[in-house]
Structure formats: C-alpha cells, structure tokens
C-alpha cells in the first residue's frame, strides 16, 4: 500500500531539469471536444496540425442517457484510435468526463457505473489521468449542503481509481486552501486537483500563490487557459511567463491542456484560436 501511495503522490510523468530534451517537463495538449472533434479519429490529425503534443479525449455526451456516448468501449475503435495517434506521434494526455460540467455527480444514481466506464476506457487507452469537473451542480461554494455526499462519492471514486492504478483529477470552484481541505477529507492518493486557470482568474484570486499553496503533489494536470475573450498572447491578466517560473520553482511536471481562451470575435475558428494558444505555450514552456 505504501508503494501504491508513492505512485499516486508522483502522478505526473516526472520530467526534471536534468532529463533529456526529448522528455520535456511540460507537454502541451488540447481538448478534443473544444476543437469540435469529440471522440473522432480526425481529432488526431487536427491535433497534429495544431502542433500539440497530445489530446485530452472526452468520454462523450451524457444528457438523459444512462451511460456516456462512448465509442471507446469498442476494441476495434480503440485500436484505430491508437494507430492514428502513433501515425501522428501523439499521446493521449487524459480522459475527460466533461458531461459533469452540467450533470450532477452528487445526484446521478449510477455514478459508480459511469466511473467504471471511464476507468475501463483509461485502461483501454493506456491513460493514467481522468478529468472530473464538479461543475455547476457540484459547486460547494453555492451548494455547501451537498458536501457530505460529494465527499462520500469521491472516496468511492478514489478507491476505484486506486485499485485500477489511475488518478482522477477534480476541478472545483474552491480556493486553494479550501481545495486542500477537501482533498484531505477525501483522503485518497488517487484523487487530485485538476487545476483550471480560468477559475481563480474569474474569482479574482492570486493564481500564482494558489499554485504554490496547492503544491506539486496535489496537481495532476492543468487546463492552462482563461475564459473566452482573447487568445493567450493578448491576455493581460494571465502572465504565462510568471506561471512557468512558479511551476519551475515547484518542480511540477505534466500536461498543460488548452481548453478555452478563444477570440470572442471568432469563437469557432478552431485553427486560429487553438493554434495560436498552443504555439504561444510552446514558445514559453518548451
């Protein structure tokens, strides 16, 4: 059990300053659902065109369905997807349950079945990190009454993830100190923070101090964009060079995933928005 805990504490893939150049500390990825290619084979060609190192794959829509609209249960599709990733020399950074931005993780009766679907998909795709946003329905700032049930369910999620040897990263609206308290209450080495720059920026919090407070071991992956308005090179409230300095000082390593920061005047121009953001991040972090 101690060895398992060590694995989870070091959930990043661990590039350090003295490692070889072909194993960079930071890799840049993109969300398949945000480039309008949710679980599509074509997401890989587009990811390559955008110059990213990999892609975060979504589990598919949920809505009124019992399970995610998940094509990756099909071993033939999994094999095709992996072959296409190899063709373009891309990695699968993580598996996302983005449906929980809108759906309630606390109130969904078959949450265990949904978690199991995600974990099986992770194993099929050889992925170690999942993204679980708690979203509007799971906002503890607005719905403090759900905290006991949320913690109970996240403990279950942690047990399931730990048994499978994977990590589930949660996104919340909490400040860093409150996030740490939540993680401590959950008490699982397999539940970590999936940090989203947009949340502290929108709330007016100090993103740089929050990163330091959360620390290297609690953050498994980062959505490194702001709300839609301007692309990253023109964002005045997010100093990406300072972000890199902080992460360097923390000796954090892992995936920086582009989710938003689209030009509000051209929100559907995928190549311009995501290409610009990815190139900017590569210039700074690689």
C-alpha positions in Angstrom: 0.0 0.0 0.0 2.9 2.3 0.8 4.4 1.8 -2.7 1.0 2.4 -4.2 0.7 5.7 -2.3 4.1 6.7 -3.6 3.0 6.1 -7.2 0.0 8.4 -6.7 1.9 11.1 -4.9 4.1 11.3 -8.0 1.3 11.1 -10.5 3.0 13.4 -13.0 5.2 11.6 -15.6 8.0 13.4 -13.8 10.4 15.2 -16.2 13.0 17.1 -14.3 15.6 19.7 -15.3 18.4 17.1 -15.8 16.4 14.9 -18.1 16.9 14.6 -21.8 15.4 17.3 -24.2 13.1 14.7 -25.8 11.4 14.3 -22.4 10.3 17.9 -21.7 9.0 18.8 -18.3 5.9 20.3 -19.9 3.8 18.9 -22.7 1.0 20.8 -24.5 -2.3 19.2 -25.2 -5.8 20.2 -26.4 -9.4 19.1 -25.5 -11.0 17.1 -28.3 -14.5 18.4 -27.5 -13.3 22.0 -27.7 -11.8 21.6 -31.2 -15.2 20.1 -32.2 -13.8 16.5 -32.6 -15.2 14.7 -29.6 -14.1 11.0 -29.9 -13.5 11.4 -33.6 -10.5 9.8 -35.3 -10.0 13.1 -37.1 -9.1 14.8 -33.8 -5.6 13.4 -34.0 -4.9 14.8 -37.5 -6.2 18.2 -36.3 -4.2 18.0 -33.0 -1.1 17.4 -35.1 -2.0 20.3 -37.4 -2.3 22.5 -34.3 1.2 21.5 -33.2 0.1 20.0 -29.9 1.9 17.1 -28.2 -1.3 15.2 -27.4 -5.0 15.3 -26.9 -7.4 15.0 -24.0 -10.2 12.7 -25.1 -13.8 13.2 -23.8 -15.9 10.3 -22.7 -18.8 11.5 -24.8 -22.1 13.2 -24.1 -24.4 12.1 -21.3 -27.7 14.1 -21.2 -30.5 11.7 -20.5 -28.5 8.6 -21.3 -27.6 6.0 -18.7 -24.0 5.9 -19.8 -21.6 8.2 -21.7 -21.9 8.2 -25.5 -18.6 6.4 -25.5 -17.2 4.8 -28.7 -14.1 3.7 -26.9 -15.8 0.6 -25.4 -15.3 -0.9 -28.9 -11.9 -2.6 -29.1 -11.8 -2.0 -32.9 -12.3 1.7 -32.5 -9.7 1.7 -29.7 -7.2 0.1 -32.0 -7.9 2.5 -34.8 -7.5 5.5 -32.4 -4.2 4.2 -31.1 -2.9 3.6 -34.6 -3.8 7.1 -35.7 -2.1 8.5 -32.6 1.0 6.6 -33.4 0.8 7.8 -37.0 1.0 11.4 -35.9 3.3 10.7 -32.9 0.8 12.0 -30.4 0.0 11.0 -26.9 -3.4 10.7 -25.1 -2.9 13.1 -22.2 -6.1 12.2 -20.2 -9.7 11.1 -20.4 -12.3 13.7 -19.6 -15.8 13.3 -18.1 -16.8 16.8 -19.3 -20.5 15.9 -19.1 -20.2 16.6 -15.4 -19.8 20.3 -16.1 -23.6 20.3 -16.4 -24.6 16.9 -14.9 -24.7 16.4 -11.1 -22.0 14.0 -9.9 -23.8 14.0 -6.5 -27.3 13.3 -7.7 -26.5 10.8 -10.5 -27.7 7.4 -9.2 -25.4 5.3 -11.4 -22.2 7.3 -10.7 -20.3 4.2 -10.0 -21.2 2.8 -13.4 -20.1 6.0 -15.0 -16.8 6.0 -13.1 -16.2 2.4 -14.1 -16.9 3.2 -17.8 -14.2 6.0 -17.6 -11.7 3.8 -15.8 -12.1 1.0 -18.3 -11.6 3.5 -21.1 -8.5 4.8 -19.4 -7.1 1.2 -19.2 -8.0 0.5 -22.8 -6.2 3.7 -23.9 -3.2 3.4 -21.6 -4.1 6.7 -19.9 -3.3 7.4 -16.2 -5.3 10.6 -15.6 -9.0 11.3 -15.8 -10.7 14.7 -15.6 -13.8 15.1 -13.4 -15.3 18.6 -13.3 -17.8 19.1 -10.4 -19.4 21.9 -12.4 -22.4 24.0 -11.6 -24.3 21.2 -9.8 -21.3 20.3 -7.7 -20.3 23.9 -6.7 -19.5 23.7 -3.0 -19.5 27.5 -2.7 -23.1 27.6 -3.8 -24.3 24.3 -2.6 -22.5 23.6 0.7 -25.2 21.1 1.7 -24.0 18.5 -0.8 -20.5 18.3 0.8 -21.1 15.1 2.8 -22.5 13.2 -0.1 -19.9 14.6 -2.5 -17.1 13.5 -0.2 -18.6 10.1 0.2 -18.8 9.6 -3.6 -15.3 10.9 -4.2 -14.0 8.4 -1.6 -15.6 5.7 -3.7 -14.1 7.2 -6.8 -10.7 7.2 -5.1 -11.0 3.6 -4.1 -11.9 2.6 -7.6 -9.1 4.6 -9.2 -6.5 3.4 -6.7 -7.4 -0.3 -7.4 -7.1 0.4 -11.1 -3.8 2.3 -10.7 -5.1 5.6 -12.2 -5.7 9.1 -10.9 -8.9 11.2 -11.1 -8.3 14.9 -11.2 -11.2 17.0 -9.9 -12.0 20.6 -10.9 -13.8 22.7 -8.2 -14.6 26.4 -7.7 -12.8 26.4 -4.3 -9.8 28.5 -3.4 -6.6 26.6 -2.8 -6.9 26.4 1.0 -10.4 25.0 0.7 -9.4 22.6 -2.0 -6.7 21.2 0.2 -9.2 20.7 3.0 -11.5 18.9 0.6 -8.7 16.6 -0.7 -7.7 15.9 2.9 -11.3 14.9 3.8 -11.4 12.6 0.7 -8.1 11.1 1.9 -7.3 9.2 -1.3 -3.9 9.3 -3.1 -5.9 8.7 -6.3 -8.0 11.9 -6.1 -6.0 15.0 -7.0 -6.6 18.6 -8.3 -7.1 19.2 -12.0 -6.3 22.9 -11.9 -8.1 25.3 -14.2 -6.6 28.8 -14.6 -10.0 30.2 -15.5 -11.5 29.6 -12.0 -9.1 31.8 -9.9 -8.9 34.4 -12.6 -12.7 34.8 -12.8 -12.9 34.9 -8.9 -10.1 37.5 -8.6 -7.8 35.2 -6.7 -4.0 35.1 -6.9 -3.3 32.2 -9.3 0.5 32.2 -8.6 0.1 31.9 -4.8 -2.6 29.3 -5.3 -0.3 27.1 -7.4 2.4 27.3 -4.7 -0.1 26.5 -1.9 -1.5 23.5 -3.7 1.9 22.3 -4.4 3.4 19.8 -6.8 2.0 16.6 -5.4 -1.7 17.7 -5.4 -1.9 18.9 -9.0 -2.2 16.1 -11.6 -2.9 18.2 -14.7 -3.7 21.8 -15.7 -6.2 23.4 -18.0 -4.0 26.4 -18.8 -6.4 28.8 -20.3 -8.8 31.6 -19.3 -12.4 32.3 -20.2 -13.2 33.1 -23.9 -12.3 36.7 -24.7 -8.8 36.9 -26.3 -6.2 34.3 -27.2 -3.4 33.8 -24.7 -0.8 36.1 -26.2 -3.2 39.0 -25.7 -4.4 38.1 -22.2 -3.5 40.9 -19.8 -4.5 39.1 -16.5 -2.5 35.9 -17.1 1.3 36.2 -17.0 2.3 32.9 -18.6 6.0 33.5 -18.1 5.4 34.0 -14.4 3.3 30.8 -14.4 6.2 28.9 -15.8 8.6 30.4 -13.2 6.3 29.3 -10.4 5.9 25.8 -11.9 9.6 25.6 -12.4 10.2 26.6 -8.8 7.7 23.9 -7.7 9.4 21.3 -9.9 6.0 20.4 -11.2 5.8 18.5 -14.5 3.0 17.3 -16.6 0.4 18.3 -19.3 -0.8 21.8 -19.9 -4.1 21.4 -21.7 -5.7 24.1 -23.9 -9.4 24.3 -23.2 -10.5 27.9 -23.9 -9.1 31.4 -24.4 -10.8 31.7 -27.7 -11.1 35.1 -29.5 -14.7 36.1 -28.7 -15.0 37.6 -32.2 -14.1 34.3 -33.9 -15.0 31.6 -31.3 -15.5 28.9 -33.9 -12.2 29.5 -35.7 -10.5 26.4 -34.3 -7.3 26.6 -36.2 -6.7 30.2 -35.3 -7.7 30.0 -31.7 -6.1 26.8 -30.6 -3.1 27.0 -33.0 -2.3 30.5 -31.6 -2.6 29.3 -28.0 -0.6 26.1 -28.5 2.2 27.9 -30.3 2.3 30.6 -27.5 2.5 27.9 -24.8 5.2 26.0 -26.7 7.3 29.2 -27.1 7.2 29.7 -23.3 7.2 26.2 -21.8 9.3 24.3 -24.4 
